[in-house]
Amino acid sequence: MHEQVLGRRLPLTGRACAGALADLDLPVELLRGFALLARAAGLLGQIAEERRRPIGMDVYMTVDRNCRLR
């Protein structure tokens, strides 16, 4: 339905997956595992992306150079 309303597809997130699984009457403890698994997969994806195209140090240096202490 969101695609019709927004005009674009949204990615399926861990929370959305857990919500869909909750509709299947799965135990809450199991849903927490799915949320944790989704977060771990997202973190691994971010680490892989940083290894391919590192920007972490550039972001840190930009913030450090432009930070103004009051």
Phi and psi in radians as a Rosetta constraint file:
Dihedral C 1 N 2 CA 2 C 2 CIRCULARHARMONIC -1.067 0.35
Dihedral N 2 CA 2 C 2 N 3 CIRCULARHARMONIC -0.562 0.35
Dihedral C 2 N 3 CA 3 C 3 CIRCULARHARMONIC -1.132 0.35
Dihedral N 3 CA 3 C 3 N 4 CIRCULARHARMONIC -0.651 0.35
Dihedral C 3 N 4 CA 4 C 4 CIRCULARHARMONIC -1.206 0.35
Dihedral N 4 CA 4 C 4 N 5 CIRCULARHARMONIC -0.643 0.35
Dihedral C 4 N 5 CA 5 C 5 CIRCULARHARMONIC -1.334 0.35
Dihedral N 5 CA 5 C 5 N 6 CIRCULARHARMONIC -0.821 0.35
Dihedral C 5 N 6 CA 6 C 6 CIRCULARHARMONIC -1.553 0.35
Dihedral N 6 CA 6 C 6 N 7 CIRCULARHARMONIC -0.355 0.35
Dihedral C 6 N 7 CA 7 C 7 CIRCULARHARMONIC 1.394 0.35
Dihedral N 7 CA 7 C 7 N 8 CIRCULARHARMONIC 0.222 0.35
Dihedral C 7 N 8 CA 8 C 8 CIRCULARHARMONIC -2.716 0.35
Dihedral N 8 CA 8 C 8 N 9 CIRCULARHARMONIC 2.782 0.35
Dihedral C 8 N 9 CA 9 C 9 CIRCULARHARMONIC -1.513 0.35
Dihedral N 9 CA 9 C 9 N 10 CIRCULARHARMONIC 2.468 0.35
Dihedral C 9 N 10 CA 10 C 10 CIRCULARHARMONIC -1.830 0.35
Dihedral N 10 CA 10 C 10 N 11 CIRCULARHARMONIC 2.537 0.35
Dihedral C 10 N 11 CA 11 C 11 CIRCULARHARMONIC -1.189 0.35
Dihedral N 11 CA 11 C 11 N 12 CIRCULARHARMONIC 2.613 0.35
Dihedral C 11 N 12 CA 12 C 12 CIRCULARHARMONIC -1.460 0.35
Dihedral N 12 CA 12 C 12 N 13 CIRCULARHARMONIC 2.011 0.35
Dihedral C 12 N 13 CA 13 C 13 CIRCULARHARMONIC -1.621 0.35
Dihedral N 13 CA 13 C 13 N 14 CIRCULARHARMONIC 2.980 0.35
Dihedral C 13 N 14 CA 14 C 14 CIRCULARHARMONIC -1.032 0.35
Dihedral N 14 CA 14 C 14 N 15 CIRCULARHARMONIC -0.710 0.35
Dihedral C 14 N 15 CA 15 C 15 CIRCULARHARMONIC -1.151 0.35
Dihedral N 15 CA 15 C 15 N 16 CIRCULARHARMONIC -0.702 0.35
Dihedral C 15 N 16 CA 16 C 16 CIRCULARHARMONIC -1.135 0.35
Dihedral N 16 CA 16 C 16 N 17 CIRCULARHARMONIC -0.694 0.35
Dihedral C 16 N 17 CA 17 C 17 CIRCULARHARMONIC -1.100 0.35
Dihedral N 17 CA 17 C 17 N 18 CIRCULARHARMONIC -0.776 0.35
Dihedral C 17 N 18 CA 18 C 18 CIRCULARHARMONIC -1.095 0.35
Dihedral N 18 CA 18 C 18 N 19 CIRCULARHARMONIC -0.684 0.35
Dihedral C 18 N 19 CA 19 C 19 CIRCULARHARMONIC -1.092 0.35
Dihedral N 19 CA 19 C 19 N 20 CIRCULARHARMONIC -0.743 0.35
Dihedral C 19 N 20 CA 20 C 20 CIRCULARHARMONIC -1.146 0.35
Dihedral N 20 CA 20 C 20 N 21 CIRCULARHARMONIC -0.692 0.35
Dihedral C 20 N 21 CA 21 C 21 CIRCULARHARMONIC -1.202 0.35
Dihedral N 21 CA 21 C 21 N 22 CIRCULARHARMONIC -0.576 0.35
Dihedral C 21 N 22 CA 22 C 22 CIRCULARHARMONIC -1.107 0.35
Dihedral N 22 CA 22 C 22 N 23 CIRCULARHARMONIC -0.599 0.35
Dihedral C 22 N 23 CA 23 C 23 CIRCULARHARMONIC -1.117 0.35
Dihedral N 23 CA 23 C 23 N 24 CIRCULARHARMONIC -0.345 0.35
Dihedral C 23 N 24 CA 24 C 24 CIRCULARHARMONIC -1.549 0.35
Dihedral N 24 CA 24 C 24 N 25 CIRCULARHARMONIC 0.139 0.35
Dihedral C 24 N 25 CA 25 C 25 CIRCULARHARMONIC 1.069 0.35
Dihedral N 25 CA 25 C 25 N 26 CIRCULARHARMONIC 0.616 0.35
Dihedral C 25 N 26 CA 26 C 26 CIRCULARHARMONIC -1.341 0.35
Dihedral N 26 CA 26 C 26 N 27 CIRCULARHARMONIC 2.653 0.35
Dihedral C 26 N 27 CA 27 C 27 CIRCULARHARMONIC -1.079 0.35
Dihedral N 27 CA 27 C 27 N 28 CIRCULARHARMONIC 2.533 0.35
Dihedral C 27 N 28 CA 28 C 28 CIRCULARHARMONIC -1.000 0.35
Dihedral N 28 CA 28 C 28 N 29 CIRCULARHARMONIC -0.680 0.35
Dihedral C 28 N 29 CA 29 C 29 CIRCULARHARMONIC -1.041 0.35
Dihedral N 29 CA 29 C 29 N 30 CIRCULARHARMONIC -0.637 0.35
Dihedral C 29 N 30 CA 30 C 30 CIRCULARHARMONIC -1.223 0.35
Dihedral N 30 CA 30 C 30 N 31 CIRCULARHARMONIC -0.639 0.35
Dihedral C 30 N 31 CA 31 C 31 CIRCULARHARMONIC -1.142 0.35
Dihedral N 31 CA 31 C 31 N 32 CIRCULARHARMONIC -0.653 0.35
Dihedral C 31 N 32 CA 32 C 32 CIRCULARHARMONIC -1.082 0.35
Dihedral N 32 CA 32 C 32 N 33 CIRCULARHARMONIC -0.634 0.35
Dihedral C 32 N 33 CA 33 C 33 CIRCULARHARMONIC -1.122 0.35
Dihedral N 33 CA 33 C 33 N 34 CIRCULARHARMONIC -0.693 0.35
Dihedral C 33 N 34 CA 34 C 34 CIRCULARHARMONIC -1.126 0.35
Dihedral N 34 CA 34 C 34 N 35 CIRCULARHARMONIC -0.722 0.35
Dihedral C 34 N 35 CA 35 C 35 CIRCULARHARMONIC -1.108 0.35
Dihedral N 35 CA 35 C 35 N 36 CIRCULARHARMONIC -0.747 0.35
Dihedral C 35 N 36 CA 36 C 36 CIRCULARHARMONIC -1.118 0.35
Dihedral N 36 CA 36 C 36 N 37 CIRCULARHARMONIC -0.732 0.35
Dihedral C 36 N 37 CA 37 C 37 CIRCULARHARMONIC -1.091 0.35
Dihedral N 37 CA 37 C 37 N 38 CIRCULARHARMONIC -0.716 0.35
Dihedral C 37 N 38 CA 38 C 38 CIRCULARHARMONIC -1.135 0.35
Dihedral N 38 CA 38 C 38 N 39 CIRCULARHARMONIC -0.708 0.35
Dihedral C 38 N 39 CA 39 C 39 CIRCULARHARMONIC -1.151 0.35
Dihedral N 39 CA 39 C 39 N 40 CIRCULARHARMONIC -0.716 0.35
Dihedral C 39 N 40 CA 40 C 40 CIRCULARHARMONIC -1.105 0.35
Dihedral N 40 CA 40 C 40 N 41 CIRCULARHARMONIC -0.733 0.35
Dihedral C 40 N 41 CA 41 C 41 CIRCULARHARMONIC -1.106 0.35
Dihedral N 41 CA 41 C 41 N 42 CIRCULARHARMONIC -0.704 0.35
Dihedral C 41 N 42 CA 42 C 42 CIRCULARHARMONIC -1.110 0.35
Dihedral N 42 CA 42 C 42 N 43 CIRCULARHARMONIC -0.723 0.35
Dihedral C 42 N 43 CA 43 C 43 CIRCULARHARMONIC -1.114 0.35
Dihedral N 43 CA 43 C 43 N 44 CIRCULARHARMONIC -0.752 0.35
Dihedral C 43 N 44 CA 44 C 44 CIRCULARHARMONIC -1.088 0.35
Dihedral N 44 CA 44 C 44 N 45 CIRCULARHARMONIC -0.664 0.35
Dihedral C 44 N 45 CA 45 C 45 CIRCULARHARMONIC -1.108 0.35
Dihedral N 45 CA 45 C 45 N 46 CIRCULARHARMONIC -0.702 0.35
Dihedral C 45 N 46 CA 46 C 46 CIRCULARHARMONIC -1.174 0.35
Dihedral N 46 CA 46 C 46 N 47 CIRCULARHARMONIC -0.691 0.35
Dihedral C 46 N 47 CA 47 C 47 CIRCULARHARMONIC -1.124 0.35
Dihedral N 47 CA 47 C 47 N 48 CIRCULARHARMONIC -0.750 0.35
Dihedral C 47 N 48 CA 48 C 48 CIRCULARHARMONIC -1.093 0.35
Dihedral N 48 CA 48 C 48 N 49 CIRCULARHARMONIC -0.728 0.35
Dihedral C 48 N 49 CA 49 C 49 CIRCULARHARMONIC -1.112 0.35
Dihedral N 49 CA 49 C 49 N 50 CIRCULARHARMONIC -0.713 0.35
Dihedral C 49 N 50 CA 50 C 50 CIRCULARHARMONIC -1.138 0.35
Dihedral N 50 CA 50 C 50 N 51 CIRCULARHARMONIC -0.610 0.35
Dihedral C 50 N 51 CA 51 C 51 CIRCULARHARMONIC -1.195 0.35
Dihedral N 51 CA 51 C 51 N 52 CIRCULARHARMONIC -0.650 0.35
Dihedral C 51 N 52 CA 52 C 52 CIRCULARHARMONIC -1.290 0.35
Dihedral N 52 CA 52 C 52 N 53 CIRCULARHARMONIC -0.810 0.35
Dihedral C 52 N 53 CA 53 C 53 CIRCULARHARMONIC -2.339 0.35
Dihedral N 53 CA 53 C 53 N 54 CIRCULARHARMONIC 1.464 0.35
Dihedral C 53 N 54 CA 54 C 54 CIRCULARHARMONIC -1.155 0.35
Dihedral N 54 CA 54 C 54 N 55 CIRCULARHARMONIC 2.239 0.35
Dihedral C 54 N 55 CA 55 C 55 CIRCULARHARMONIC -2.296 0.35
Dihedral N 55 CA 55 C 55 N 56 CIRCULARHARMONIC -0.084 0.35
Dihedral C 55 N 56 CA 56 C 56 CIRCULARHARMONIC -0.963 0.35
Dihedral N 56 CA 56 C 56 N 57 CIRCULARHARMONIC -0.843 0.35
Dihedral C 56 N 57 CA 57 C 57 CIRCULARHARMONIC -1.186 0.35
Dihedral N 57 CA 57 C 57 N 58 CIRCULARHARMONIC -0.653 0.35
Dihedral C 57 N 58 CA 58 C 58 CIRCULARHARMONIC -1.091 0.35
Dihedral N 58 CA 58 C 58 N 59 CIRCULARHARMONIC -0.751 0.35
Dihedral C 58 N 59 CA 59 C 59 CIRCULARHARMONIC -1.101 0.35
Dihedral N 59 CA 59 C 59 N 60 CIRCULARHARMONIC -0.804 0.35
Dihedral C 59 N 60 CA 60 C 60 CIRCULARHARMONIC -1.034 0.35
Dihedral N 60 CA 60 C 60 N 61 CIRCULARHARMONIC -0.825 0.35
Dihedral C 60 N 61 CA 61 C 61 CIRCULARHARMONIC -1.160 0.35
Dihedral N 61 CA 61 C 61 N 62 CIRCULARHARMONIC -0.668 0.35
Dihedral C 61 N 62 CA 62 C 62 CIRCULARHARMONIC -1.070 0.35
Dihedral N 62 CA 62 C 62 N 63 CIRCULARHARMONIC -0.799 0.35
Dihedral C 62 N 63 CA 63 C 63 CIRCULARHARMONIC -1.131 0.35
Dihedral N 63 CA 63 C 63 N 64 CIRCULARHARMONIC -0.770 0.35
Dihedral C 63 N 64 CA 64 C 64 CIRCULARHARMONIC -1.096 0.35
Dihedral N 64 CA 64 C 64 N 65 CIRCULARHARMONIC -0.717 0.35
Dihedral C 64 N 65 CA 65 C 65 CIRCULARHARMONIC -1.277 0.35
Dihedral N 65 CA 65 C 65 N 66 CIRCULARHARMONIC -0.494 0.35
Dihedral C 65 N 66 CA 66 C 66 CIRCULARHARMONIC -1.808 0.35
Dihedral N 66 CA 66 C 66 N 67 CIRCULARHARMONIC 0.052 0.35
Dihedral C 66 N 67 CA 67 C 67 CIRCULARHARMONIC -1.357 0.35
Dihedral N 67 CA 67 C 67 N 68 CIRCULARHARMONIC 2.277 0.35
Dihedral C 67 N 68 CA 68 C 68 CIRCULARHARMONIC -2.019 0.35
Dihedral N 68 CA 68 C 68 N 69 CIRCULARHARMONIC 2.064 0.35
Dihedral C 68 N 69 CA 69 C 69 CIRCULARHARMONIC -1.460 0.35
Dihedral N 69 CA 69 C 69 N 70 CIRCULARHARMONIC 2.460 0.35
